[in-house]
Amino acid sequence: VWIFGYGSLVWRPGFEFTSRKVGFIRGYSRRFWQGDTFHRGSARMGRAGAAPGRVVTLLEDCGACTWGVAYEVRGEQIAASLQYLNMREAVLGGYDTKLVKFHPQEKDAEEPILALVYIATPQNPSYLGPASEEDIAAQIIVSSGCAGHNIEYLLRLADFMRYFCPQAEDKHLFSIEEALISILPCLYYTEESLEET
């Protein structure tokens, strides 16, 4: 069985696998449209209410492709990985499973590989939907959960794309990273100013 990851699975699969390949699937765009109140956000009510983080899902998009990593699991790895991912992605994340054709990056790759992928649909209760890159970046900056800060999630994903898929474009991802970097100096300045007063 092959499992395709396009979010945190690209750097932190969390299950044993036999091999991994970088590559892409066609017909989908990656979007930071899924809310997360466990891994990268919180469901606890604060002064501003609950603070869900923003994580990625896939949006059907005919002309697009999404880059990520496919993991091959064999034998006993299959049941263990699917059980783990069902909890991580479906129960806690609100994702459904689909089968997609994965195209490995290697030039001598044969036919596409059929892979399992987890996609959060607009019908799930944690779905946040579209927002401007600036609004998404602002939400990411203030969110953290059990797996760490939402900023780490965004930056690790951008780094993966930059280093493993330099030829690929992901305007949505890099625009949010840019917006986040432009907001951060303001936050640092505000925190320093508050400490001085």
N, C-alpha and C positions, 0 to 999 in steps of 0.2 A: 504494500500500500504506500502511495506517495501522498504527502500532506504539504500543501502550499501555504506559506506564511508571507504576509506583506506588511505586518505591523511589528509588534514586539517579538514575534516568533523568529524574525530574521536574525536577532542577536541573542535571544533567550528562549530557546524552544522548551526547555523544562522536561524533556522526555528523551529516552535513549533512541538512537537511530543508527542505521547501517551506513548511509551515505547522504550527502547533501549536494544540491546543485543550484547555482544562481541562474535565474532565467525570468521569463515573463509569461503572463496569460493575456489573451486578447479579449476585447469586448467589455473591459471594465476600467474605470478610473478610481484612484484611491482618494478618499475624502475624509477629513476630520469632522465627520458628522455624527459620530456615535458618542453618547454620554457614558461616563464610567464613574460609578460611585463606590468602587471597591479597589481596583488595581491602581488607578491614577487619579482618583477623586474621592470625595467623601459624601455620605448621605446624611451626616450629622448636621443638625441645624445650628448655624451660628448667627451672628448679627445680620449677615446678608442672606441667610437661608442656607439651603443645601449647596454644596460646591462640587458638582460633577466635573470630572476632567473631560478632556476631548481626546478620543482615540479614533483610529481609522476604520473605515468600512469600505466596501466596494460599491460603486454605482454603475449600473449597466450603461455602456457608452460604446456604440458600434466601432468608431474609429480609433479608440484608445487602447493602450496596453499598460499593464501594471507589473512592475518588476518586484521580485522577492526571492525567496529561497524555498525549494522543494526538498523535503526530507523523506528518505526511503526508510520505512519500518518493516521489519520481517519477524516471523515467528512470534515469540512471546512479547516482542516489542509492540506488536499491533494492538492487542487488547489493552495493555498498560497505557500506551500513548493516547488511544481513543478515549479511554476512561478519564485520563488526566485532562485532555482537551475539552471533553464534554463539560467537565466542571468549570474549567478556566474560561472557555469561550461561550458555551451555551447557557449553563446555569447562572454563572456570575456575570457574563457579558452580554447576553441577549442575542447571540449569533445563531444562525441556521447554517446547515451544511449543504454544499453543492458540489458537483463534479465538474471540473474544468480541464481544458487541454493546456498543459504546461510545456513551454518551449525552452529547453536548456540553452544557456549562453554559448556553450562550446560549439565551435564551427563544424565539427564532425558529428554532431548529434544526429541521431536517426529521427524517427517519427516523434511527434509530441507525446508526452506522457500524460495519462489520465491521473488527475490528482484531486484530493479532497480539499475544499477550502471553506472557511467559516466567514459568512457574510451577515452583517446586521442589517435588517430590512427596516423600512419606515414604520412597520407595524409593531415593532418591539417597544416596550415602555421607556427604554433609555435613549431612544433615538432623538437627537437634537436637531438634525437637519442643517441646511445651509446657513452661513453667517459670513460676514466679511472676514478677510484674513486678519485684520486688526482686532476684531472682536474675538476671533478664535484664539489669537496670540494672548490677548488680555486674560481670557479664561484659563488658558494653559498656565500662565504665570502664577496664578493664585491657587492652583489645584495640586494636591498630592494624595496618595493612597497607600495601600499595603505594599505595593511593588516599588514605590518611590515617587519622586516628583514628576509631574506631567512634563516639565521642561526637559528632563532627561529622555523621556519617550520621544519627544519631537526631535531633539538634537541627535540621538542615536540613529533614528530613522533617516534623517538627512545625511548623516555621516555614511551610513550603509550605502545610500544611493550614490553619494559622491565618490566613494572608494571602490565599490564593487560594480557599479553600473554607470560609469562616467559618461557614456554615450547616450544615456536615457534622459528624457526631460520629465520633470514632475513639477510643473509651475505652481500648483496648489501648495505642495509641501514646502518648496523653497521660498514662496511668498510669505508663508506663515513664519518660517524661520527668520526671514528678513524683518518682518513686523515685530517679532519677539525681540530681536537684537536691538531694534531702534527704540523699543520701550524700556528695556533693561537699564540703561544708564540713568533714566529718569527715576526709576525705583531706587537705585543705589543712592542717588543724590538726595532723594526725599528721606531715606532711612538715616543717612549721615546727618542731615539737617535736624532731624528729630532728636538724634542722640546728643547733638551739641546744645539744644535748647532745654 
